[in-house]
């Protein structure tokens, strides 16, 4: 059985508008004066937000308070200010034709990620979503994918992780899962090359053939 683990932000959906606005609101409420632009905050899409706020606010900041402000805006408005990437539906259809099991593995808290995939209709294509807890547990992709493998019983050798950032690639490699870097997301080609992704895809429609070749499947 082919098992596919998809990152969410930057791989299935473009969350930049809502996610970066929520960060900006949190920074303003934390008393920051120089608020980065949405483009300047693109690097925050992918890594655990706890880590991003530590960088943005500096030593001694109350990260928990910043996360509360972030979630206040994000849960009311920000999570819906996103777009599903073109070609995602076609990619899912190709994998349905071979009865692949599809899962989502995201650093985003599962309680929010589940609502997002239901809002955009992605939930109809996946078996289960794996996300972090509100306290940050399983926000690290290595820990998250280990948990997902344990829960599903999936064979790493028959699985593939598809994601747009180095954290997805590192997490996959640390769990002996082959990986495909999504070049349409927020990680640039150099980042994914340096992370040693097993293959790179320029668009979602390219992913099925790449995955089949990667695992040596004659489909």
Secondary structure, DSSP 4 states (H G I P E B T S, - for coil): --EEEE-SBTTTEE-HHHHHHHHHHHHHHTT-SSPPPTGGGGGGSSS-HHHHHHHHH-TT--HHHHHHHHHHHHHHTGGGS-EEPTTHHHHHHHHHTTT-EEEEEEEEEHHHHHHHHHHTTGGGG-SEEEEE-TTSTT-SHHHHHHHHHHHH---GGGEEEEESSHHHHHHHHHTT-EEEEETTSSS-HHHHHHTT-SEEESSGGGHHHHHHHHTT---
